Amino acid sequence: MPTFHRGEASIYYEEFGSGFPIMVFAPGSWQSSIDAWHRSRWDPTVELASEYRVIAMDQRNAGRSKAPITDADGWHTFEADHVALLDELGIGQAHLMGMCIGVPFALRLLQAQPLRFTAAVLQQPMGTTSFREVNTGFQRWRDQLIDHPEATDEVLGAYEKNLYSTSFVFSVSKEFVRSCDKPLLVLAGNDENHPFAVAQEIADLSPNAEFIPEWREGAAYEAAFKRVREFLRSHTPISTK
């Protein structure tokens, strides 16, 4: 099984196709795993594998990935996993694509290592326009935890606080998005966990973003994912096309 280890964490990943690399982060909140892509109507591990080297992964303590849980964990922990996987695979430059929680993951990487990434597709961003006492995605993940005696109520409470200490997209600030000049293609969300207003604000703040407000049905669906392909091709380094 394709796994790599970072400290005590064991991270499961898969690769699909060949070509310029694109790292894709699946939906599913804290249960984000490769299988979530396979349940999606538009699965980049299938749709993009004819042109790109698609790298997908199960996030720590989701799917087949395992790691200890501590009260110091937060967005920086996932960021370190993602960077370590790229290093493990010898990837110096890549596109990014994320859906739901994958958008905060992608934005965090753009902030941490801007020279490493060429463009990002941000689909249905997870975020909020106000603080909420109950974060349903975290609660669902917490409810399915097994074999983690270290994950006491106190530890999990601190972990949740680390993840949700700010609003917007949680992992980065509006100031960062305003300063990020990487090409972004933003596909809107449409529910409480993926507010339309958050997606639109990402596009409005970014100096180099394109916004697709509707993409779920019929002609809008076909046009949106045609544009996803065009966008990625237009930002793929010429030597790798």
Secondary structure, DSSP 8 states (H G I E B T S, - for coil): --EEEETTEEEEEEEES-SEEEEEE-SSGGG--HHHHHTSSS-HHHHSTTTEEEEEE--TTSTT-B----TT-SHHHHHHHHHHHHHHTT---EEEEEEETHHHHHHHHHHH-GGGEEEEEEEEE--BSS--S--HHHHHHHHT--S-TT--HHHHHHHHHHHTSSSBTSSS-HHHHHH--S-EEEE---BTTB-HHHHHHHHHH-TTEEEES--SSHHHHHHHHHHHHHHHHHTS-GGG-
